[in-house]
Structure formats: structure tokens, C-alpha cells
Amino acid sequence: MQDFPHLYTVSVSTKPDSHVTVEADNLPSFEAAPPAAFGGPGNLWSPEDLLMAAAANCLVLSFKAIARASKLEWLSIECESRGTLDKVERKLLFTKVLSTVKLRIPQDGSVEKAEKLLHKAEAACLVTNSMSAEVELECEVVNVPVL
């Protein structure tokens, strides 16, 4: 890992009657627009979608690192992050982020250890740690026979 601080740069551009183009070095560019709730087309990534994607992605990547360091065997993980956007004191902000995780582990794996590591990953997630929203984790750990 590189020394801190790390710097991340993304640029966006648009014209009056166009969607926003999002770009970063060495990454594919894509178009973004307001969500349907704000009059957008509803078929492109919005800043709100991208923030929830960042929260879910960060939680899963944090889990992968923590599980590897803790030598936890696991088979698959799915995470859905749902953000509640509300008006508070005349400002729009996310007031809550609920991440629901389903983790599959081998039949003989420890559900308790897996749940502990999921909560550790949630606490380590730099994206949700950077937000003022309430953060909640719901997790389901399932033992699966390995063939």
C-alpha cells in the first residue's frame, strides 16, 4: 500500500443538453444524469447511485481484506446498500445507509466468526465513515455444502 495521503481525481463535463460524462485516468468513461426522482431519465448512473455503489463496494472490499487477514474461508458475498435521502434543515442529505449482506461460507465454517468479520468490515469502510448518515448492517451468513 502507498503512504498516505492518497489522492483520487475524477472529472466530469457536459453541455447544456447533454448528460454528464465521468472520466478518470486509466478507467472507462461513462455517462451520468440525475435520478428519475429529480427529473432525470432513470436509465443512467446518478450521483446518488454512485454513492451507494461506493458504499457497497467499499464494504465488500473491506471484508475481502479482513477475511484474508483472518484466514476466513468464504464462497461468495452479495451486498445491497440502500440510502435514504431526505431534507434536513433545508438541506438534502443521506440520513441513513442500510447495507444488507448475504455471505456464503463452507458448511463447516464459523457463522459467528463470519458475522464478526462482516461487522469489522462495516466499521472499517472508509466511504460510510466519511458520511454523516446513520449506517446499519444487516447480515445473513449461510453455510453451504462444498462439492
N, CA, C and O atoms as a GROMACS GRO file, in nm:
protein
  588
    1MET      N    1   0.085  -0.117   0.000
    1MET     CA    2   0.000   0.000   0.000
    1MET      C    3   0.089   0.124   0.000
    1MET      O    4   0.197   0.124   0.059
    2GLN      N    5   0.042   0.228  -0.068
    2GLN     CA    6   0.115   0.354  -0.072
    2GLN      C    7   0.097   0.431   0.059
    2GLN      O    8  -0.001   0.411   0.130
    3ASP      N    9   0.193   0.517   0.088
    3ASP     CA   10   0.182   0.604   0.205
    3ASP      C   11   0.065   0.701   0.188
    3ASP      O   12   0.026   0.734   0.076
    4PHE      N   13   0.010   0.745   0.299
    4PHE     CA   14  -0.100   0.843   0.297
    4PHE      C   15  -0.042   0.983   0.296
    4PHE      O   16   0.071   1.001   0.342
    5PRO      N   17  -0.111   1.080   0.247
    5PRO     CA   18  -0.247   1.073   0.194
    5PRO      C   19  -0.250   1.022   0.051
    5PRO      O   20  -0.153   1.036  -0.024
    6HIS      N   21  -0.363   0.962   0.013
    6HIS     CA   22  -0.388   0.919  -0.125
    6HIS      C   23  -0.473   1.028  -0.192
    6HIS      O   24  -0.549   1.096  -0.124
    7LEU      N   25  -0.459   1.043  -0.321
    7LEU     CA   26  -0.536   1.142  -0.395
    7LEU      C   27  -0.614   1.072  -0.506
    7LEU      O   28  -0.556   0.993  -0.581
    8TYR      N   29  -0.742   1.099  -0.516
    8TYR     CA   30  -0.828   1.041  -0.619
    8TYR      C   31  -0.890   1.155  -0.698
    8TYR      O   32  -0.948   1.247  -0.640
    9THR      N   33  -0.879   1.150  -0.830
    9THR     CA   34  -0.928   1.258  -0.914
    9THR      C   35  -1.023   1.203  -1.019
    9THR      O   36  -0.991   1.108  -1.090
   10VAL      N   37  -1.139   1.264  -1.028
   10VAL     CA   38  -1.240   1.232  -1.128
   10VAL      C   39  -1.280   1.364  -1.191
   10VAL      O   40  -1.291   1.465  -1.122
   11SER      N   41  -1.302   1.363  -1.320
   11SER     CA   42  -1.350   1.485  -1.386
   11SER      C   43  -1.482   1.457  -1.456
   11SER      O   44  -1.505   1.346  -1.505
   12VAL      N   45  -1.565   1.557  -1.460
   12VAL     CA   46  -1.693   1.547  -1.531
   12VAL      C   47  -1.705   1.666  -1.626
   12VAL      O   48  -1.652   1.774  -1.600
   13SER      N   49  -1.777   1.642  -1.735
   13SER     CA   50  -1.802   1.750  -1.830
   13SER      C   51  -1.938   1.729  -1.892
   13SER      O   52  -1.989   1.617  -1.897
   14THR      N   53  -1.997   1.836  -1.940
   14THR     CA   54  -2.127   1.827  -2.006
   14THR      C   55  -2.151   1.953  -2.088
   14THR      O   56  -2.074   2.048  -2.082
   15LYS      N   57  -2.258   1.951  -2.166
   15LYS     CA   58  -2.308   2.065  -2.240
   15LYS      C   59  -2.453   2.085  -2.200
   15LYS      O   60  -2.511   1.996  -2.137
   16PRO      N   61  -2.513   2.198  -2.233
   16PRO     CA   62  -2.649   2.226  -2.184
   16PRO      C   63  -2.751   2.116  -2.207
   16PRO      O   64  -2.834   2.091  -2.120
   17ASP      N   65  -2.749   2.049  -2.320
   17ASP     CA   66  -2.850   1.947  -2.350
   17ASP      C   67  -2.792   1.807  -2.354
   17ASP      O   68  -2.839   1.722  -2.430
   18SER      N   69  -2.691   1.781  -2.272
   18SER     CA   70  -2.625   1.650  -2.270
   18SER      C   71  -2.621   1.593  -2.130
   18SER      O   72  -2.641   1.664  -2.031
   19HIS      N   73  -2.595   1.463  -2.123
   19HIS     CA   74  -2.568   1.401  -1.994
   19HIS      C   75  -2.427   1.436  -1.953
   19HIS      O   76  -2.349   1.489  -2.032
   20VAL      N   77  -2.394   1.407  -1.830
   20VAL     CA   78  -2.260   1.432  -1.777
   20VAL      C   79  -2.170   1.313  -1.816
   20VAL      O   80  -2.211   1.198  -1.802
   21THR      N   81  -2.050   1.342  -1.862
   21THR     CA   82  -1.952   1.238  -1.888
   21THR      C   83  -1.855   1.236  -1.771
   21THR      O   84  -1.798   1.338  -1.734
   22VAL      N   85  -1.836   1.117  -1.713
   22VAL     CA   86  -1.748   1.099  -1.597
   22VAL      C   87  -1.622   1.029  -1.645
   22VAL      O   88  -1.629   0.927  -1.714
   23GLU      N   89  -1.506   1.084  -1.607
   23GLU     CA   90  -1.378   1.028  -1.651
   23GLU      C   91  -1.277   1.027  -1.538
   23GLU      O   92  -1.279   1.112  -1.448
   24ALA      N   93  -1.189   0.930  -1.544
   24ALA     CA   94  -1.074   0.922  -1.454
   24ALA      C   95  -0.963   0.850  -1.530
   24ALA      O   96  -0.989   0.767  -1.617
   25ASP      N   97  -0.840   0.882  -1.498
   25ASP     CA   98  -0.726   0.820  -1.564
   25ASP      C   99  -0.734   0.668  -1.554
   25ASP      O  100  -0.765   0.614  -1.448
   26ASN      N  101  -0.707   0.601  -1.663
   26ASN     CA  102  -0.699   0.455  -1.672
   26ASN      C  103  -0.830   0.382  -1.644
   26ASN      O  104  -0.829   0.261  -1.618
   27LEU      N  105  -0.942   0.453  -1.650
   27LEU     CA  106  -1.073   0.391  -1.628
   27LEU      C  107  -1.165   0.424  -1.745
   27LEU      O  108  -1.150   0.528  -1.809
   28PRO      N  109  -1.260   0.336  -1.774
   28PRO     CA  110  -1.355   0.369  -1.881
   28PRO      C  111  -1.445   0.485  -1.839
   28PRO      O  112  -1.486   0.495  -1.723
   29SER      N  113  -1.475   0.572  -1.932
   29SER     CA  114  -1.566   0.682  -1.902
   29SER      C  115  -1.710   0.631  -1.912
   29SER      O  116  -1.735   0.527  -1.973
   30PHE      N  117  -1.803   0.705  -1.853
   30PHE     CA  118  -1.944   0.669  -1.861
   30PHE      C  119  -2.028   0.795  -1.846
   30PHE      O  120  -1.979   0.900  -1.805
   31GLU      N  121  -2.155   0.782  -1.882
   31GLU     CA  122  -2.247   0.894  -1.870
   31GLU      C  123  -2.326   0.882  -1.741
   31GLU      O  124  -2.358   0.773  -1.693
   32ALA      N  125  -2.357   0.999  -1.684
   32ALA     CA  126  -2.438   1.006  -1.563
   32ALA      C  127  -2.543   1.114  -1.581
   32ALA      O  128  -2.530   1.203  -1.666
   33ALA      N  129  -2.648   1.105  -1.501
   33ALA     CA  130  -2.758   1.201  -1.508
   33ALA      C  131  -2.828   1.203  -1.373
   33ALA      O  132  -2.803   1.118  -1.288
   34PRO      N  133  -2.916   1.300  -1.353
   34PRO     CA  134  -2.995   1.298  -1.230
   34PRO      C  135  -3.082   1.172  -1.225
   34PRO      O  136  -3.118   1.118  -1.329
   35PRO      N  137  -3.115   1.126  -1.104
   35PRO     CA  138  -3.207   1.012  -1.095
   35PRO      C  139  -3.348   1.054  -1.136
   35PRO      O  140  -3.379   1.172  -1.145
   36ALA      N  141  -3.432   0.955  -1.161
   36ALA     CA  142  -3.570   0.982  -1.201
   36ALA      C  143  -3.642   1.069  -1.097
   36ALA      O  144  -3.726   1.152  -1.134
   37ALA      N  145  -3.611   1.051  -0.969
   37ALA     CA  146  -3.676   1.129  -0.864
   37ALA      C  147  -3.650   1.279  -0.877
   37ALA      O  148  -3.726   1.361  -0.825
   38PHE      N  149  -3.543   1.315  -0.947
   38PHE     CA  150  -3.510   1.455  -0.970
   38PHE      C  151  -3.532   1.496  -1.116
   38PHE      O  152  -3.476   1.595  -1.163
   39GLY      N  153  -3.614   1.419  -1.188
   39GLY     CA  154  -3.645   1.453  -1.326
   39GLY      C  155  -3.549   1.398  -1.429
   39GLY      O  156  -3.560   1.431  -1.547
   40GLY      N  157  -3.455   1.315  -1.387
   40GLY     CA  158  -3.361   1.255  -1.480
   40GLY      C  159  -3.424   1.139  -1.554
   40GLY      O  160  -3.537   1.100  -1.526
   41PRO      N  161  -3.349   1.082  -1.649
   41PRO     CA  162  -3.406   0.975  -1.731
   41PRO      C  163  -3.426   0.843  -1.657
   41PRO      O  164  -3.509   0.762  -1.698
   42GLY      N  165  -3.352   0.821  -1.550
   42GLY     CA  166  -3.367   0.697  -1.473
   42GLY      C  167  -3.296   0.577  -1.531
   42GLY      O  168  -3.307   0.466  -1.478
   43ASN      N  169  -3.223   0.596  -1.641
   43ASN     CA  170  -3.154   0.482  -1.702
   43ASN      C  171  -3.002   0.501  -1.706
   43ASN      O  172  -2.932   0.427  -1.774
   44LEU      N  173  -2.952   0.599  -1.633
   44LEU     CA  174  -2.808   0.623  -1.622
   44LEU      C  175  -2.770   0.631  -1.475
   44LEU      O  176  -2.854   0.659  -1.390
   45TRP      N  177  -2.643   0.607  -1.448
   45TRP     CA  178  -2.595   0.622  -1.310
   45TRP      C  179  -2.612   0.768  -1.268
   45TRP      O  180  -2.586   0.860  -1.345
   46SER      N  181  -2.655   0.785  -1.144
   46SER     CA  182  -2.668   0.920  -1.086
   46SER      C  183  -2.566   0.932  -0.973
   46SER      O  184  -2.511   0.832  -0.928
   47PRO      N  185  -2.542   1.055  -0.926
   47PRO     CA  186  -2.452   1.069  -0.811
   47PRO      C  187  -2.500   0.988  -0.690
   47PRO      O  188  -2.420   0.933  -0.615
   48GLU      N  189  -2.631   0.982  -0.672
   48GLU     CA  190  -2.688   0.907  -0.560
   48GLU      C  191  -2.660   0.758  -0.576
   48GLU      O  192  -2.622   0.691  -0.480
   49ASP      N  193  -2.678   0.706  -0.698
   49ASP     CA  194  -2.647   0.565  -0.726
   49ASP      C  195  -2.499   0.537  -0.703
   49ASP      O  196  -2.462   0.436  -0.643
   50LEU      N  197  -2.416   0.628  -0.751
   50LEU     CA  198  -2.271   0.608  -0.739
   50LEU      C  199  -2.227   0.609  -0.593
   50LEU      O  200  -2.136   0.535  -0.556
   51LEU      N  201  -2.291   0.690  -0.510
   51LEU     CA  202  -2.256   0.692  -0.368
   51LEU      C  203  -2.292   0.559  -0.302
   51LEU      O  204  -2.215   0.507  -0.222
   52MET      N  205  -2.410   0.506  -0.335
   52MET     CA  206  -2.449   0.376  -0.278
   52MET      C  207  -2.361   0.265  -0.334
   52MET      O  208  -2.329   0.170  -0.262
   53ALA      N  209  -2.322   0.274  -0.460
   53ALA     CA  210  -2.230   0.176  -0.518
   53ALA      C  211  -2.096   0.182  -0.446
   53ALA      O  212  -2.036   0.078  -0.419
   54ALA      N  213  -2.051   0.302  -0.414
   54ALA     CA  214  -1.924   0.317  -0.342
   54ALA      C  215  -1.935   0.256  -0.202
   54ALA      O  216  -1.841   0.192  -0.156
   55ALA      N  217  -2.048   0.276  -0.135
   55ALA     CA  218  -2.066   0.219   0.000
   55ALA      C  219  -2.065   0.067  -0.005
   55ALA      O  220  -1.996   0.003   0.075
   56ALA      N  221  -2.140   0.008  -0.098
   56ALA     CA  222  -2.145  -0.138  -0.108
   56ALA      C  223  -2.010  -0.196  -0.149
   56ALA      O  224  -1.964  -0.296  -0.094
   57ASN      N  225  -1.946  -0.132  -0.246
   57ASN     CA  226  -1.817  -0.176  -0.294
   57ASN      C  227  -1.712  -0.170  -0.184
   57ASN      O  228  -1.633  -0.264  -0.167
   58CYS      N  229  -1.711  -0.062  -0.109
   58CYS     CA  230  -1.614  -0.045  -0.001
   58CYS      C  231  -1.634  -0.150   0.108
   58CYS      O  232  -1.537  -0.206   0.159
   59LEU      N  233  -1.758  -0.178   0.141
   59LEU     CA  234  -1.787  -0.279   0.244
   59LEU      C  235  -1.737  -0.416   0.199
   59LEU      O  236  -1.672  -0.486   0.276
   60VAL      N  237  -1.765  -0.453   0.075
   60VAL     CA  238  -1.723  -0.584   0.024
   60VAL      C  239  -1.571  -0.592   0.014
   60VAL      O  240  -1.512  -0.693   0.052
   61LEU      N  241  -1.507  -0.488  -0.038
   61LEU     CA  242  -1.361  -0.490  -0.049
   61LEU      C  243  -1.294  -0.491   0.089
   61LEU      O  244  -1.191  -0.556   0.108
   62SER      N  245  -1.352  -0.420   0.185
   62SER     CA  246  -1.300  -0.423   0.322
   62SER      C  247  -1.314  -0.564   0.380
   62SER      O  248  -1.223  -0.614   0.445
   63PHE      N  249  -1.430  -0.626   0.354
   63PHE     CA  250  -1.450  -0.763   0.402
   63PHE      C  251  -1.347  -0.858   0.341
   63PHE      O  252  -1.288  -0.940   0.412
   64LYS      N  253  -1.324  -0.847   0.210
   64LYS     CA  254  -1.228  -0.935   0.145
   64LYS      C  255  -1.090  -0.924   0.211
   64LYS      O  256  -1.025  -1.026   0.236
   65ALA      N  257  -1.046  -0.803   0.238
   65ALA     CA  258  -0.914  -0.783   0.300
   65ALA      C  259  -0.912  -0.839   0.442
   65ALA      O  260  -0.816  -0.905   0.481
   66ILE      N  261  -1.018  -0.813   0.519
   66ILE     CA  262  -1.024  -0.860   0.658
   66ILE      C  263  -1.036  -1.011   0.663
   66ILE      O  264  -0.973  -1.076   0.747
   67ALA      N  265  -1.117  -1.069   0.575
   67ALA     CA  266  -1.132  -1.215   0.571
   67ALA      C  267  -1.000  -1.282   0.535
   67ALA      O  268  -0.964  -1.384   0.593
   68ARG      N  269  -0.928  -1.224   0.439
   68ARG     CA  270  -0.798  -1.281   0.400
   68ARG      C  271  -0.701  -1.276   0.518
   68ARG      O  272  -0.633  -1.374   0.547
   69ALA      N  273  -0.695  -1.161   0.587
   69ALA     CA  274  -0.604  -1.147   0.701
   69ALA      C  275  -0.644  -1.240   0.817
   69ALA      O  276  -0.558  -1.284   0.893
   70SER      N  277  -0.773  -1.268   0.828
   70SER     CA  278  -0.824  -1.353   0.936
   70SER      C  279  -0.835  -1.500   0.896
   70SER      O  280  -0.879  -1.584   0.974
   71LYS      N  281  -0.795  -1.530   0.773
   71LYS     CA  282  -0.797  -1.667   0.720
   71LYS      C  283  -0.938  -1.729   0.724
   71LYS      O  284  -0.954  -1.848   0.754
   72LEU      N  285  -1.038  -1.647   0.694
   72LEU     CA  286  -1.176  -1.697   0.686
   72LEU      C  287  -1.200  -1.748   0.544
   72LEU      O  288  -1.182  -1.674   0.447
   73GLU      N  289  -1.242  -1.873   0.534
   73GLU     CA  290  -1.281  -1.927   0.404
   73GLU      C  291  -1.425  -1.887   0.378
   73GLU      O  292  -1.512  -1.902   0.464
   74TRP      N  293  -1.450  -1.837   0.258
   74TRP     CA  294  -1.585  -1.799   0.219
   74TRP      C  295  -1.603  -1.828   0.071
   74TRP      O  296  -1.505  -1.842  -0.002
   75LEU      N  297  -1.729  -1.837   0.028
   75LEU     CA  298  -1.758  -1.878  -0.110
   75LEU      C  299  -1.809  -1.764  -0.196
   75LEU      O  300  -1.770  -1.751  -0.312
   76SER      N  301  -1.896  -1.680  -0.142
   76SER     CA  302  -1.948  -1.566  -0.217
   76SER      C  303  -2.009  -1.465  -0.122
   76SER      O  304  -2.046  -1.496  -0.009
   77ILE      N  305  -2.017  -1.342  -0.171
   77ILE     CA  306  -2.079  -1.235  -0.093
   77ILE      C  307  -2.161  -1.148  -0.187
   77ILE      O  308  -2.119  -1.120  -0.300
   78GLU      N  309  -2.275  -1.106  -0.141
   78GLU     CA  310  -2.360  -1.012  -0.212
   78GLU      C  311  -2.394  -0.899  -0.115
   78GLU      O  312  -2.422  -0.924   0.002
   79CYS      N  313  -2.391  -0.776  -0.163
   79CYS     CA  314  -2.421  -0.662  -0.077
   79CYS      C  315  -2.510  -0.564  -0.152
   79CYS      O  316  -2.481  -0.527  -0.266
   80GLU      N  317  -2.616  -0.523  -0.087
   80GLU     CA  318  -2.702  -0.417  -0.140
   80GLU      C  319  -2.699  -0.303  -0.039
   80GLU      O  320  -2.729  -0.323   0.079
   81SER      N  321  -2.662  -0.184  -0.085
   81SER     CA  322  -2.665  -0.066   0.002
   81SER      C  323  -2.777   0.025  -0.043
   81SER      O  324  -2.787   0.062  -0.160
   82ARG      N  325  -2.863   0.060   0.052
   82ARG     CA  326  -2.981   0.142   0.024
   82ARG      C  327  -2.970   0.270   0.107
   82ARG      O  328  -2.966   0.266   0.230
   83GLY      N  329  -2.967   0.381   0.037
   83GLY     CA  330  -2.955   0.510   0.104
   83GLY      C  331  -3.087   0.583   0.111
   83GLY      O  332  -3.163   0.583   0.014
   84THR      N  333  -3.114   0.644   0.225
   84THR     CA  334  -3.233   0.726   0.242
   84THR      C  335  -3.192   0.872   0.230
   84THR      O  336  -3.116   0.923   0.312
   85LEU      N  337  -3.243   0.938   0.126
   85LEU     CA  338  -3.216   1.080   0.103
   85LEU      C  339  -3.334   1.158   0.156
   85LEU      O  340  -3.448   1.128   0.125
   86ASP      N  341  -3.306   1.258   0.237
   86ASP     CA  342  -3.414   1.335   0.299
   86ASP      C  343  -3.373   1.480   0.308
   86ASP      O  344  -3.257   1.516   0.286
   87LYS      N  345  -3.470   1.564   0.341
   87LYS     CA  346  -3.444   1.706   0.360
   87LYS      C  347  -3.432   1.732   0.511
   87LYS      O  348  -3.526   1.705   0.587
   88VAL      N  349  -3.318   1.783   0.552
   88VAL     CA  350  -3.293   1.813   0.693
   88VAL      C  351  -3.244   1.957   0.701
   88VAL      O  352  -3.142   1.993   0.642
   89GLU      N  353  -3.318   2.038   0.774
   89GLU     CA  354  -3.283   2.179   0.789
   89GLU      C  355  -3.255   2.245   0.654
   89GLU      O  356  -3.154   2.314   0.636
   90ARG      N  357  -3.347   2.221   0.558
   90ARG     CA  358  -3.343   2.280   0.424
   90ARG      C  359  -3.226   2.232   0.339
   90ARG      O  360  -3.194   2.294   0.237
   91LYS      N  361  -3.160   2.123   0.381
   91LYS     CA  362  -3.054   2.062   0.302
   91LYS      C  363  -3.094   1.921   0.266
   91LYS      O  364  -3.155   1.850   0.346
   92LEU      N  365  -3.058   1.879   0.144
   92LEU     CA  366  -3.077   1.739   0.107
   92LEU      C  367  -2.953   1.662   0.148
   92LEU      O  368  -2.841   1.702   0.116
   93LEU      N  369  -2.974   1.552   0.219
   93LEU     CA  370  -2.861   1.468   0.258
   93LEU      C  371  -2.907   1.327   0.285
   93LEU      O  372  -3.024   1.301   0.313
   94PHE      N  373  -2.811   1.235   0.274
   94PHE     CA  374  -2.841   1.097   0.309
   94PHE      C  375  -2.845   1.088   0.461
   94PHE      O  376  -2.748   1.123   0.528
   95THR      N  377  -2.958   1.040   0.513
   95THR     CA  378  -2.973   1.028   0.658
   95THR      C  379  -2.944   0.887   0.707
   95THR      O  380  -2.915   0.866   0.825
   96LYS      N  381  -2.951   0.789   0.616
   96LYS     CA  382  -2.927   0.651   0.656
   96LYS      C  383  -2.875   0.572   0.537
   96LYS      O  384  -2.918   0.591   0.423
   97VAL      N  385  -2.782   0.482   0.565
   97VAL     CA  386  -2.736   0.384   0.467
   97VAL      C  387  -2.750   0.247   0.531
   97VAL      O  388  -2.686   0.217   0.631
   98LEU      N  389  -2.835   0.164   0.471
   98LEU     CA  390  -2.856   0.028   0.518
   98LEU      C  391  -2.791  -0.066   0.418
   98LEU      O  392  -2.830  -0.070   0.301
   99SER      N  393  -2.693  -0.140   0.463
   99SER     CA  394  -2.628  -0.240   0.378
   99SER      C  395  -2.673  -0.378   0.422
   99SER      O  396  -2.660  -0.415   0.538
  100THR      N  397  -2.725  -0.453   0.327
  100THR     CA  398  -2.771  -0.589   0.352
  100THR      C  399  -2.675  -0.683   0.280
  100THR      O  400  -2.656  -0.674   0.159
  101VAL      N  401  -2.615  -0.772   0.357
  101VAL     CA  402  -2.512  -0.861   0.305
  101VAL      C  403  -2.556  -1.006   0.321
  101VAL      O  404  -2.609  -1.044   0.425
  102LYS      N  405  -2.533  -1.084   0.216
  102LYS     CA  406  -2.551  -1.229   0.224
  102LYS      C  407  -2.415  -1.291   0.194
  102LYS      O  408  -2.360  -1.273   0.086
  103LEU      N  409  -2.364  -1.364   0.291
  103LEU     CA  410  -2.233  -1.427   0.280
  103LEU      C  411  -2.250  -1.578   0.285
  103LEU      O  412  -2.317  -1.631   0.374
  104ARG      N  413  -2.190  -1.644   0.190
  104ARG     CA  414  -2.192  -1.791   0.188
  104ARG      C  415  -2.054  -1.841   0.228
  104ARG      O  416  -1.952  -1.800   0.173
  105ILE      N  417  -2.055  -1.931   0.326
  105ILE     CA  418  -1.930  -1.989   0.376
  105ILE      C  419  -1.941  -2.141   0.367
  105ILE      O  420  -2.052  -2.195   0.357
  106PRO      N  421  -1.828  -2.211   0.370
  106PRO     CA  422  -1.833  -2.358   0.367
  106PRO      C  423  -1.915  -2.413   0.484
  106PRO      O  424  -1.928  -2.350   0.588
  107GLN      N  425  -1.970  -2.533   0.463
  107GLN     CA  426  -2.057  -2.597   0.561
  107GLN      C  427  -1.995  -2.601   0.701
  107GLN      O  428  -2.066  -2.584   0.800
  108ASP      N  429  -1.865  -2.623   0.710
  108ASP     CA  430  -1.801  -2.635   0.841
  108ASP      C  431  -1.747  -2.501   0.892
  108ASP      O  432  -1.677  -2.498   0.994
  109GLY      N  433  -1.778  -2.391   0.823
  109GLY     CA  434  -1.727  -2.260   0.864
  109GLY      C  435  -1.803  -2.204   0.983
  109GLY      O  436  -1.916  -2.243   1.010
  110SER      N  437  -1.739  -2.112   1.053
  110SER     CA  438  -1.798  -2.049   1.172
  110SER      C  439  -1.882  -1.928   1.134
  110SER      O  440  -1.831  -1.827   1.086
  111VAL      N  441  -2.014  -1.940   1.155
  111VAL     CA  442  -2.106  -1.829   1.129
  111VAL      C  443  -2.071  -1.711   1.219
  111VAL      O  444  -2.075  -1.596   1.175
  112GLU      N  445  -2.037  -1.738   1.343
  112GLU     CA  446  -2.006  -1.631   1.438
  112GLU      C  447  -1.883  -1.552   1.394
  112GLU      O  448  -1.883  -1.428   1.399
  113LYS      N  449  -1.779  -1.621   1.352
  113LYS     CA  450  -1.658  -1.554   1.305
  113LYS      C  451  -1.688  -1.471   1.180
  113LYS      O  452  -1.640  -1.358   1.167
  114ALA      N  453  -1.766  -1.526   1.089
  114ALA     CA  454  -1.801  -1.456   0.966
  114ALA      C  455  -1.879  -1.328   0.996
  114ALA      O  456  -1.852  -1.223   0.938
  115GLU      N  457  -1.977  -1.338   1.086
  115GLU     CA  458  -2.055  -1.220   1.124
  115GLU      C  459  -1.967  -1.114   1.190
  115GLU      O  460  -1.981  -0.995   1.164
  116LYS      N  461  -1.877  -1.158   1.275
  116LYS     CA  462  -1.785  -1.065   1.342
  116LYS      C  463  -1.700  -0.991   1.238
  116LYS      O  464  -1.678  -0.871   1.250
  117LEU      N  465  -1.651  -1.063   1.137
  117LEU     CA  466  -1.567  -1.001   1.035
  117LEU      C  467  -1.648  -0.909   0.944
  117LEU      O  468  -1.596  -0.808   0.898
  118LEU      N  469  -1.775  -0.942   0.919
  118LEU     CA  470  -1.860  -0.852   0.842
  118LEU      C  471  -1.879  -0.719   0.916
  118LEU      O  472  -1.872  -0.612   0.856
  119HIS      N  473  -1.903  -0.727   1.046
  119HIS     CA  474  -1.920  -0.604   1.125
  119HIS      C  475  -1.788  -0.526   1.134
  119HIS      O  476  -1.789  -0.403   1.135
  120LYS      N  477  -1.678  -0.597   1.139
  120LYS     CA  478  -1.547  -0.531   1.138
  120LYS      C  479  -1.525  -0.458   1.005
  120LYS      O  480  -1.473  -0.347   1.003
  121ALA      N  481  -1.565  -0.521   0.896
  121ALA     CA  482  -1.553  -0.459   0.764
  121ALA      C  483  -1.642  -0.335   0.754
  121ALA      O  484  -1.601  -0.233   0.698
  122GLU      N  485  -1.761  -0.344   0.807
  122GLU     CA  486  -1.852  -0.228   0.806
  122GLU      C  487  -1.791  -0.112   0.884
  122GLU      O  488  -1.800   0.003   0.842
  123ALA      N  489  -1.729  -0.142   0.996
  123ALA     CA  490  -1.666  -0.037   1.078
  123ALA      C  491  -1.543   0.021   1.009
  123ALA      O  492  -1.506   0.135   1.036
  124ALA      N  493  -1.480  -0.056   0.921
  124ALA     CA  494  -1.358  -0.011   0.853
  124ALA      C  495  -1.386   0.060   0.721
  124ALA      O  496  -1.294   0.116   0.662
  125CYS      N  497  -1.509   0.058   0.674
  125CYS     CA  498  -1.542   0.114   0.541
  125CYS      C  499  -1.520   0.264   0.539
  125CYS      O  500  -1.590   0.339   0.607
  126LEU      N  501  -1.421   0.307   0.460
  126LEU     CA  502  -1.388   0.449   0.457
  126LEU      C  503  -1.497   0.534   0.393
  126LEU      O  504  -1.508   0.653   0.423
  127VAL      N  505  -1.577   0.476   0.305
  127VAL     CA  506  -1.683   0.553   0.240
  127VAL      C  507  -1.790   0.591   0.342
  127VAL      O  508  -1.821   0.709   0.356
  128THR      N  509  -1.846   0.493   0.412
  128THR     CA  510  -1.950   0.526   0.509
  128THR      C  511  -1.892   0.599   0.630
  128THR      O  512  -1.963   0.677   0.695
  129ASN      N  513  -1.765   0.575   0.662
  129ASN     CA  514  -1.702   0.651   0.771
  129ASN      C  515  -1.690   0.799   0.735
  129ASN      O  516  -1.680   0.883   0.824
  130SER      N  517  -1.692   0.830   0.606
  130SER     CA  518  -1.680   0.968   0.560
  130SER      C  519  -1.815   1.039   0.551
  130SER      O  520  -1.821   1.158   0.520
  131MET      N  521  -1.922   0.966   0.579
  131MET     CA  522  -2.057   1.023   0.568
  131MET      C  523  -2.112   1.055   0.707
  131MET      O  524  -2.073   0.994   0.807
  132SER      N  525  -2.205   1.150   0.712
  132SER     CA  526  -2.270   1.181   0.838
  132SER      C  527  -2.396   1.097   0.860
  132SER      O  528  -2.458   1.105   0.967
  133ALA      N  529  -2.434   1.016   0.763
  133ALA     CA  530  -2.555   0.934   0.772
  133ALA      C  531  -2.540   0.824   0.876
  133ALA      O  532  -2.429   0.777   0.904
  134GLU      N  533  -2.653   0.783   0.931
  134GLU     CA  534  -2.657   0.664   1.015
  134GLU      C  535  -2.625   0.544   0.926
  134GLU      O  536  -2.676   0.534   0.815
  135VAL      N  537  -2.542   0.454   0.974
  135VAL     CA  538  -2.502   0.336   0.897
  135VAL      C  539  -2.547   0.213   0.970
  135VAL      O  540  -2.524   0.198   1.090
  136GLU      N  541  -2.613   0.123   0.898
  136GLU     CA  542  -2.663   0.000   0.958
  136GLU      C  543  -2.627  -0.117   0.868
  136GLU      O  544  -2.628  -0.106   0.746
  137LEU      N  545  -2.594  -0.230   0.931
  137LEU     CA  546  -2.559  -0.351   0.858
  137LEU      C  547  -2.653  -0.463   0.899
  137LEU      O  548  -2.670  -0.491   1.018
  138GLU      N  549  -2.713  -0.527   0.800
  138GLU     CA  550  -2.789  -0.650   0.822
  138GLU      C  551  -2.714  -0.759   0.749
  138GLU      O  552  -2.682  -0.744   0.631
  139CYS      N  553  -2.685  -0.869   0.818
  139CYS     CA  554  -2.609  -0.973   0.750
  139CYS      C  555  -2.675  -1.110   0.772
  139CYS      O  556  -2.734  -1.140   0.876
  140GLU      N  557  -2.660  -1.189   0.667
  140GLU     CA  558  -2.707  -1.327   0.669
  140GLU      C  559  -2.587  -1.411   0.626
  140GLU      O  560  -2.533  -1.394   0.517
  141VAL      N  561  -2.546  -1.502   0.714
  141VAL     CA  562  -2.436  -1.592   0.681
  141VAL      C  563  -2.496  -1.731   0.666
  141VAL      O  564  -2.565  -1.781   0.754
  142VAL      N  565  -2.466  -1.792   0.552
  142VAL     CA  566  -2.524  -1.922   0.518
  142VAL      C  567  -2.413  -2.024   0.499
  142VAL      O  568  -2.321  -2.003   0.420
  143ASN      N  569  -2.422  -2.135   0.571
  143ASN     CA  570  -2.331  -2.246   0.549
  143ASN      C  571  -2.378  -2.323   0.426
  143ASN      O  572  -2.494  -2.360   0.415
  144VAL      N  573  -2.284  -2.348   0.334
  144VAL     CA  574  -2.315  -2.414   0.209
  144VAL      C  575  -2.227  -2.536   0.194
  144VAL      O  576  -2.106  -2.528   0.215
  145PRO      N  577  -2.285  -2.652   0.159
  145PRO     CA  578  -2.201  -2.769   0.134
  145PRO      C  579  -2.109  -2.742   0.014
  145PRO      O  580  -2.152  -2.688  -0.087
  146VAL      N  581  -1.983  -2.779   0.028
  146VAL     CA  582  -1.887  -2.762  -0.080
  146VAL      C  583  -1.874  -2.894  -0.151
  146VAL      O  584  -1.843  -2.996  -0.089
  147LEU      N  585  -1.896  -2.893  -0.280
  147LEU     CA  586  -1.890  -3.017  -0.358
  147LEU      C  587  -1.751  -3.046  -0.406
  147LEU      O  588  -1.729  -3.146  -0.473
   0.00000   0.00000   0.00000
